Amino acid sequence: MSSVPYYDQFDCTNPSLKDAKNLVLLHGWGLHSGLWDGVMPELLQQFNVTVIDLPGMGRSPLPQGEYDLESLSCQVLRVAPDNAIWLGWSLGGLVALKIATDYPGRVAGLVNVASLPAYCKADGWPDAMSPQLLDGFVEMMAEDWEGALIRFLAFQCKDSETYGDDVSQLQEALFFHGQPAQKALRQGLKVLRDTDLRLALQSLSIPSLYLLGQNDNIISSEMAASVAALNDNCSVGIVTGASHAPFLSHPKKCLAALDDFVSEHFVSEPLA
């Protein structure tokens, strides 16, 4: 069986837009690209969109060998367009940042949602999460991987002003394209725990935007100033009322922020 990740490409549906830019969408841990379905009609008014299932998740097979940020990035690049704006959610944001750093010619702009260059506390990074939180989910994975996955997804939605709807959407979508590989889940949590790309973000020369949920219990919105301080080309926005899944809970606010970012840095037309 091929280890090439599942992907799909959709052409811009706006007939008045002659030169639509490419947009790559990367989902978060344990999920799949179907999570973007709710915002696809608006995105296709402005972009040619490529959605990719991260290796071992959704419809993508689990590749042989190492499962780390380097291998994830290499696998994703195999099916991505040559030049695009990359939008990553949570774990997908780390993959997008890694690609933007290592393959700058492939990434025109970076938008990361509910993601950080480093998820866990470190020197000069005091408001990030405790690594023990992720260690706890890694331990739960060994005992009951499905229960741990469901609990983690529910935790992502905690304190969102649309909590019930957010949890329902995630649970409904969770196994829609089959079960994620347990190795991908375990190693994906370790990628979140161990990765520190702060220096990578510092060196990034392309425009970037980080969107954080105001009520996110995984990534504190207090990290906004710390992220912005890493790079003058990086702007940070707070999605009020949102937790760790802003594109599900507050799609209009996220689309407006994306539209502002693209309008400032690229030739564009407003999103519908």
C-alpha positions in Angstrom: 0.0 0.0 0.0 1.3 3.5 -0.9 2.3 5.7 2.0 1.4 8.9 0.1 -1.0 11.0 2.2 -4.5 11.4 1.2 -5.2 14.8 -0.4 -7.8 16.6 -2.5 -7.7 19.7 -4.5 -10.5 22.1 -5.2 -10.5 25.0 -7.7 -11.7 28.4 -6.8 -15.4 28.8 -7.5 -15.3 32.6 -8.0 -15.5 33.2 -11.8 -14.5 36.8 -11.4 -11.1 35.9 -9.8 -8.6 35.1 -12.5 -5.5 34.3 -10.5 -6.6 32.6 -7.3 -3.9 31.8 -4.8 -3.2 28.3 -3.5 -4.2 27.5 0.1 -3.1 24.4 1.9 -5.2 23.2 5.0 -3.7 21.0 7.7 -5.9 19.6 10.5 -5.1 18.8 14.1 -4.2 15.8 16.1 -6.4 12.7 15.7 -8.7 14.2 13.1 -8.9 14.7 9.4 -9.4 17.2 6.6 -13.2 16.9 6.8 -13.1 19.3 9.7 -12.7 22.1 7.1 -16.0 21.3 5.3 -17.9 24.1 7.2 -15.6 26.9 5.8 -14.8 25.4 2.4 -17.5 27.3 0.5 -16.1 30.7 1.7 -12.5 29.7 1.2 -13.2 28.6 -2.4 -14.5 32.0 -3.2 -10.8 33.2 -3.0 -8.5 30.2 -3.2 -7.6 27.0 -4.9 -7.7 24.8 -1.8 -5.7 21.6 -1.1 -6.7 19.6 1.9 -4.4 16.9 3.3 -4.9 14.2 5.9 -1.8 14.0 8.1 -0.1 10.6 7.9 -1.8 7.9 9.9 -5.0 10.0 10.3 -8.2 10.3 8.3 -7.7 8.6 4.9 -3.8 8.8 5.0 -1.9 5.5 5.6 0.6 5.2 8.3 4.1 5.5 6.8 6.9 3.1 7.7 9.8 4.3 9.8 10.0 7.3 12.1 6.9 9.3 13.0 8.2 12.8 13.9 7.9 16.3 12.8 10.5 15.9 10.1 8.8 12.8 8.6 5.4 14.4 8.8 6.6 17.5 6.9 8.3 15.4 4.2 5.2 13.3 3.7 2.9 16.3 3.4 5.1 18.0 0.9 4.8 15.1 -1.4 1.2 16.1 -2.2 1.2 19.9 -1.6 1.3 22.6 -4.4 4.6 24.3 -5.1 3.7 27.7 -3.7 0.8 28.4 -1.4 -0.4 30.0 1.8 -0.5 27.4 4.5 -3.1 27.3 7.2 -2.5 24.8 10.0 -4.7 24.0 13.0 -3.0 22.8 16.2 -0.6 20.0 15.3 -1.1 21.0 11.6 0.3 24.4 12.6 3.6 22.9 13.7 3.9 20.9 10.5 3.2 24.1 8.5 5.8 26.1 10.4 8.4 23.3 9.9 7.7 23.3 6.2 7.8 27.1 6.0 11.2 27.1 7.7 12.9 24.2 5.9 11.3 24.8 2.4 10.7 28.5 2.2 10.1 28.4 -1.5 7.0 26.3 -1.0 5.3 28.7 1.5 4.1 32.2 0.6 2.4 32.9 3.9 1.6 31.1 7.1 -1.6 31.1 9.1 -1.7 29.0 12.3 -4.8 28.5 14.4 -4.7 27.4 18.0 -1.1 26.5 17.5 2.3 27.6 19.0 5.9 27.2 17.9 6.4 25.5 21.2 3.4 24.0 23.2 5.1 23.4 26.5 6.7 25.7 29.1 10.4 26.6 28.7 12.8 29.3 29.6 11.2 32.6 28.4 8.0 30.7 27.6 6.3 30.6 31.0 2.6 30.8 29.9 2.6 27.7 27.8 1.1 24.4 28.9 2.7 22.0 31.3 4.3 18.9 29.6 2.7 16.8 32.3 -0.7 17.5 30.7 0.4 15.8 27.4 2.2 13.1 29.3 -1.1 12.2 31.0 -2.8 11.7 27.7 0.1 9.6 26.4 -0.3 7.4 29.4 -4.1 7.2 28.9 -3.4 6.2 25.3 -1.6 3.0 26.5 -4.7 2.0 28.5 -7.6 3.1 26.4 -6.6 4.9 23.2 -10.2 5.6 22.1 -11.2 7.0 25.4 -8.1 9.1 25.6 -8.8 10.5 22.2 -12.4 11.4 23.0 -11.4 13.0 26.3 -8.7 15.1 24.6 -11.2 16.3 22.0 -13.7 17.3 24.7 -10.9 19.1 26.6 -10.1 21.1 23.4 -13.7 22.5 23.5 -13.7 23.3 27.3 -14.9 26.9 28.0 -15.9 27.6 24.4 -19.1 29.6 24.4 -20.4 27.0 22.0 -19.1 24.0 23.9 -21.9 21.5 23.3 -22.0 22.2 19.6 -18.2 22.0 19.3 -18.0 18.6 21.1 -20.8 17.2 18.9 -19.1 18.3 15.7 -15.8 16.7 16.7 -17.3 13.5 18.0 -19.4 13.2 14.8 -16.4 13.7 12.6 -13.9 11.7 14.6 -14.2 8.3 13.0 -16.0 9.4 9.8 -13.0 8.3 7.7 -11.9 5.4 9.9 -9.8 5.1 13.0 -6.5 7.0 13.2 -3.4 4.8 13.7 -2.5 4.4 17.3 1.2 5.1 16.5 0.2 8.3 14.9 -1.8 9.3 18.0 1.0 8.4 20.4 3.8 10.0 18.4 1.7 13.0 17.5 1.3 13.8 21.2 5.0 13.5 21.6 5.6 15.9 18.7 3.3 18.4 20.5 5.2 17.9 23.8 8.8 18.0 22.5 8.8 20.4 19.6 10.3 23.9 20.0 10.3 26.0 16.8 10.7 29.4 18.4 14.0 30.0 16.6 12.4 28.9 13.4 9.6 31.4 13.8 12.2 34.1 14.6 13.9 33.4 11.3 10.8 33.3 9.2 10.8 36.1 6.5 7.3 35.5 5.1 4.2 37.1 6.7 2.5 35.0 9.3 -0.6 35.1 11.5 -1.4 33.2 14.7 -5.0 33.0 15.8 -5.6 32.0 19.4 -8.8 31.2 21.2 -9.7 33.5 24.1 -10.7 30.5 26.3 -8.3 27.9 25.0 -7.3 25.5 27.8 -4.5 24.0 25.8 -2.9 27.2 24.4 -3.4 30.2 26.7 -4.3 33.4 24.9 -1.8 35.0 27.2 0.8 33.6 24.8 -0.2 36.2 22.2 2.4 38.8 23.2 5.2 36.1 23.4 4.4 34.9 19.9 4.3 38.3 18.4 7.6 39.3 20.0 9.4 36.5 18.1 9.0 38.1 14.7 8.1 41.5 13.3 6.4 39.8 10.4 4.1 37.8 12.7 0.8 39.2 13.8 -1.5 37.6 16.5 -5.2 37.7 16.8 -7.5 36.5 19.6 -10.8 34.9 18.7 -13.2 35.9 21.5 -15.4 33.2 23.0 -13.4 30.4 21.3 -11.4 27.6 22.8 -9.1 25.3 20.8 -11.3 24.9 17.7 -12.0 28.4 16.5 -12.8 27.4 12.9 -15.6 25.2 14.2 -17.0 27.4 16.9 -16.4 30.9 15.4 -15.9 30.5 11.6 -17.0 34.0 10.6 -14.4 35.5 13.0 -11.6 33.3 11.7 -12.5 33.9 8.1 -12.5 37.7 8.7 -9.1 37.4 10.2 -7.8 35.4 7.3 -9.3 37.9 4.9 -7.6 40.8 6.6 -4.3 38.9 6.6 -4.5 38.1 2.8 -5.7 41.6 2.0 -2.7 43.1 3.7 -0.1 40.8 2.2 -1.5 39.5 -1.0 -3.7 40.6 -3.9 -7.1 39.3 -3.0 -10.8 39.8 -3.0 -12.9 39.7 0.2 -14.2 36.3 1.4 -18.0 35.9 1.0 
